[in-house]
């Protein structure tokens, strides 16, 4: 494969992104490049991107920072359904929420 082949594949992938009009031009170009280079489905690449962003945000502590600022809890507190104060006995813990079983 050559540079011309890559250019053609990226252009074809870019043209296939009509359903993704919500993306800006730069994001569409980057998605087209990833799609051509990795020979991957666009929807799968977007799913991977969400997982990667979530993992990165969690690993760096930015998720906890934003959760603490907006909701006064951390991600660990969300997963357990109990705040640190409740764990330490300062408050009575709430009833367990069976709908929240997602574990990171």
C-alpha positions as a Markdown table, in Angstrom:
| # | Residue | x | y | z |
|---|---|---|---|---|
| 1 | Unk | 0.0 | 0.0 | 0.0 |
| 2 | Unk | 1.1 | 3.5 | -0.7 |
| 3 | Unk | 0.5 | 7.0 | 0.4 |
| 4 | Unk | -2.0 | 7.4 | -2.4 |
| 5 | Unk | -3.9 | 4.3 | -1.1 |
| 6 | Unk | -4.0 | 5.8 | 2.4 |
| 7 | Unk | -5.3 | 9.1 | 1.0 |
| 8 | Unk | -8.0 | 7.3 | -0.9 |
| 9 | Unk | -9.0 | 5.2 | 2.1 |
| 10 | Unk | -9.2 | 8.2 | 4.4 |
| 11 | Unk | -11.2 | 10.1 | 1.9 |
| 12 | Unk | -13.7 | 7.2 | 1.5 |
| 13 | Unk | -13.9 | 6.8 | 5.3 |
| 14 | Unk | -14.5 | 10.5 | 5.6 |
| 15 | Unk | -17.3 | 10.4 | 3.1 |
| 16 | Unk | -19.0 | 7.5 | 5.0 |
| 17 | Unk | -19.3 | 9.8 | 8.1 |
| 18 | Unk | -22.4 | 11.6 | 6.9 |
| 19 | Unk | -24.3 | 10.1 | 9.9 |
| 20 | Unk | -21.9 | 11.9 | 12.2 |
| 21 | Unk | -22.7 | 15.5 | 11.3 |
| 22 | Unk | -22.5 | 16.4 | 15.0 |
| 23 | Unk | -18.7 | 16.0 | 14.8 |
| 24 | Unk | -16.6 | 18.9 | 13.8 |
| 25 | Unk | -14.3 | 18.7 | 10.8 |
| 26 | Unk | -11.2 | 17.9 | 12.8 |
| 27 | Unk | -12.9 | 15.1 | 14.7 |
| 28 | Unk | -14.3 | 13.7 | 11.5 |
| 29 | Unk | -10.9 | 13.8 | 9.8 |
| 30 | Unk | -9.3 | 12.0 | 12.8 |
| 31 | Unk | -12.1 | 9.4 | 12.9 |
| 32 | Unk | -11.6 | 8.8 | 9.2 |
| 33 | Unk | -7.9 | 8.3 | 9.7 |
| 34 | Unk | -8.4 | 5.9 | 12.6 |
| 35 | Unk | -11.0 | 4.0 | 10.6 |
| 36 | Unk | -8.7 | 3.6 | 7.6 |
| 37 | Unk | -5.6 | 2.8 | 9.6 |
| 38 | Unk | -7.2 | 0.3 | 12.0 |
| 39 | Unk | -9.7 | -1.0 | 9.4 |
| 40 | Unk | -12.4 | -0.7 | 12.1 |
| 41 | Unk | -16.1 | 0.1 | 12.1 |
| 42 | Unk | -16.8 | 3.7 | 13.0 |
| 43 | Unk | -19.3 | 2.8 | 15.7 |
| 44 | Unk | -16.7 | 0.5 | 17.3 |
| 45 | Unk | -14.1 | 3.3 | 17.2 |
| 46 | Unk | -16.5 | 5.6 | 19.0 |
| 47 | Unk | -17.3 | 3.0 | 21.6 |
| 48 | Unk | -13.5 | 2.5 | 22.2 |
| 49 | Unk | -13.1 | 6.3 | 22.4 |
| 50 | Unk | -15.7 | 6.6 | 25.1 |
| 51 | Unk | -14.1 | 3.8 | 27.1 |
| 52 | Unk | -10.7 | 5.3 | 26.7 |
| 53 | Unk | -11.9 | 8.7 | 27.8 |
| 54 | Unk | -13.7 | 7.2 | 30.8 |
| 55 | Unk | -10.6 | 5.2 | 31.8 |
| 56 | Unk | -8.3 | 8.2 | 31.4 |
| 57 | Unk | -10.6 | 10.5 | 33.3 |
| 58 | Unk | -10.9 | 7.9 | 36.1 |
| 59 | Unk | -7.2 | 7.1 | 36.3 |
| 60 | Unk | -6.1 | 10.7 | 36.5 |
| 61 | Unk | -8.7 | 11.6 | 39.2 |
| 62 | Unk | -10.5 | 14.1 | 37.0 |
| 63 | Unk | -13.7 | 12.2 | 37.3 |
| 64 | Unk | -13.6 | 12.3 | 41.1 |
| 65 | Unk | -12.7 | 16.1 | 40.9 |
| 66 | Unk | -15.8 | 16.8 | 38.8 |
| 67 | Unk | -18.1 | 14.5 | 40.8 |
| 68 | Unk | -16.9 | 16.1 | 44.1 |
| 69 | Unk | -17.5 | 19.6 | 42.7 |
| 70 | Unk | -21.0 | 18.9 | 41.3 |
| 71 | Unk | -22.4 | 16.1 | 43.6 |
| 72 | Unk | -20.1 | 16.1 | 46.6 |
| 73 | Unk | -19.3 | 12.4 | 46.1 |
| 74 | Unk | -16.5 | 10.3 | 44.4 |
| 75 | Unk | -16.8 | 7.6 | 41.9 |
| 76 | Unk | -16.0 | 5.0 | 44.6 |
| 77 | Unk | -18.9 | 6.4 | 46.7 |
| 78 | Unk | -21.1 | 6.2 | 43.7 |
| 79 | Unk | -20.2 | 2.5 | 43.0 |
| 80 | Unk | -20.7 | 1.5 | 46.7 |
| 81 | Unk | -23.8 | 3.6 | 47.2 |
| 82 | Unk | -22.3 | 4.9 | 50.4 |
| 83 | Unk | -20.4 | 8.1 | 51.2 |
| 84 | Unk | -17.2 | 8.1 | 53.1 |
| 85 | Unk | -19.0 | 9.8 | 56.0 |
| 86 | Unk | -21.5 | 7.0 | 56.1 |
| 87 | Unk | -18.7 | 4.4 | 55.9 |
| 88 | Unk | -17.1 | 6.0 | 59.0 |
| 89 | Unk | -20.4 | 5.9 | 60.9 |
| 90 | Unk | -21.1 | 9.7 | 60.8 |
| 91 | Unk | -24.4 | 9.0 | 59.0 |
| 92 | Unk | -26.7 | 6.0 | 58.6 |
| 93 | Unk | -26.2 | 4.4 | 55.3 |
| 94 | Unk | -29.1 | 4.4 | 52.8 |
| 95 | Unk | -30.8 | 1.2 | 51.6 |
| 96 | Unk | -28.7 | -0.5 | 48.9 |
| 97 | Unk | -29.7 | 0.3 | 45.4 |
| 98 | Unk | -30.0 | -2.9 | 43.4 |
| 99 | Unk | -30.1 | -1.1 | 40.1 |
| 100 | Unk | -26.6 | 0.2 | 40.5 |
| 101 | Unk | -24.5 | -3.0 | 40.1 |
| 102 | Unk | -22.0 | -1.7 | 37.6 |
| 103 | Unk | -18.5 | -2.3 | 38.8 |
| 104 | Unk | -15.5 | -0.5 | 37.4 |
